[in-house]
């Protein structure tokens, strides 16, 4: 699969939300509601505003193949819940790919693009965070992509704890 990456704008927000919705439906179909719950991202005003903000600040990129959006990555500064670092960094705020392209390295291509953006900005640190619960598969994915575990964190939505893992990669 040939993937072309381009900067995304507001017109791409529905496609990115559709990717997130597809990932949520896939997780739900496997009984894995502890990562994102069951609510579709496109129905959350907060999530729509977040993805729109990523587009507005110029940090949202989409990967296209065969005329369709197959993945997205958003980069910028770390989100408020992430422990800060004492050096310049580029933070991966979002990474998602369509389930139909699973196994096609869409996420890897988008992470390569994030690495290229960091290098072009003269930044030697790329960080990301992800869900650390379940079977740990997502953390292991980022480790296979060259990231190393750093700190963990928890967020609470009512009585439910959401465990997260921050990972870093030196460039």
N, C-alpha and C positions, 0 to 999 in steps of 0.2 A: 504494500500500500504506500503510495506517495502522498506525504502530508505536506501541505503548504501552510505556513504560519503567518498570520497577519494581525496587526493591532485591531482590537475590537472596539466598536462604538456602541452607542445606545441601541442601535438597530439589531445588535447581536445579543442583547440581554435575553430575549425570549428563547433563543437557541441554547444559551448557557443554562438557563433555568430548566429547559427541557432535558438537558444532559443530567442535571442534578435530580430532577424528578425520576428519570429513568434509573439512575443509580439507587434512589430510595426504593422504588418499586422492586428492583432486583433484590435489595437487602431484605425487604419485607417478605418477599416470596420465599426466602430462605430462613425466615424466622429471626432475622438479625435486626431487630428494631432498636437495640441499645445504642446504635451509632447515630442515627438521624431520626428515630421515631418513625411515624407512619404518615405524617403530614407532608404533602408535596411542597417543595420549595416555592413553586410558582404561586401558591396560595398564601404565602407569608409576606405581609407588607415589609417586615424587617429584612427578610432575605432579598426581596426584589430591590429594596433600597440599597442594600449592601452591594449587590452585583452591579447595579446601576452606578454606584459610587466608584467601583473598580474601573468601569468603563470611562467614567468622567475624568478620573485622575490619570488616565493613560496607561494604567498598569494591567489591563485585561487584554489577553491575546487568545485567539482561537486557532485551532488546527483544522484544516479542511482537507477532505479527500473525496474524490468523485462528486464534487459539487455540494457536499453537505458538511456541516460542522460536526467533527468527530471528537473534539476535545477542547478544553480551555485551561488556561493557567492565568492566575492573577499574581502579580508581584508588586512589592512596595515595601512599606515599613511594617514591622510586626504589629499585630493587632494588640489591643490594650491588655488582654489577659495573659500575654506572653512575657516572661521575664526578659528585660532588656540586656543587651550586651554592650561592652565598652569599646566597640570598634564599629566601623562602617559595615553594613551588611545589606543584602537584598533578601527579602523574606517572601517565600511562596505562600500566598494567602489563600489560594484555591488551586486545586488540580482535580480535574474530572475528565473522564472519557466515556464515550458511549459504550454500552454493553455489547452492541453488535460488533464492535471492533476489538473486543477483548483478545489479548494475545498478539496484537499487531504492534505493540510498543508505542502506542499513542502517548501514554504518560511519559515514557522515556524521551521521546522526541521533544515534548513540551518542557521537560526538565532540562534537556540540553539547551533549549532556547533560553530558559531562565539563567543557566550558567553563562551563556554567551552574553546576555544582558548585564550580568554582574561583572564579568571581565571587562566589557566595554566601558563600564562605569568606574573601573579601577577598584572594584570591591573584591576582597578575597574570601568572603564568608557568605554562604548561602544557607539559610535555615528554613525549616518547614515544621509544622506540627500536624499531628493526625490523631485519630481515635486509637487509644491503646488498649481498649477492652476486647471482648470476644476472644478469638483464638490468636490475636496478635499478628494476623496476616498483613495488615496494613503497615505496621511498623517494620516487619520483615521486608516488605516491598521497598520501602525507602532505604533500608540497609543494602539491599541488592543494587540500588541506584547509587550507592557510594556514600550515603549519609551515615552518621554515627549518632547514637542516642546521647542526649544531654539531659535536660531536666524533665520531670514529669509534672503534671498539674491536674487539678480536678475542678470541675464546674458543677454546680447543682441547679437543677430545674425542679423545684419542689423537693420531694424526698429522693429523687433519683440522682445518682452521681454519674458524671460523664468523665471518664479518665482520658487524659491526653498525654502525648509524648512529643517533646520537641526534639528535633534531629538537626544536625549541622554537617556541612561539608565545606572543607577548605578547598579553595580553587587555586 
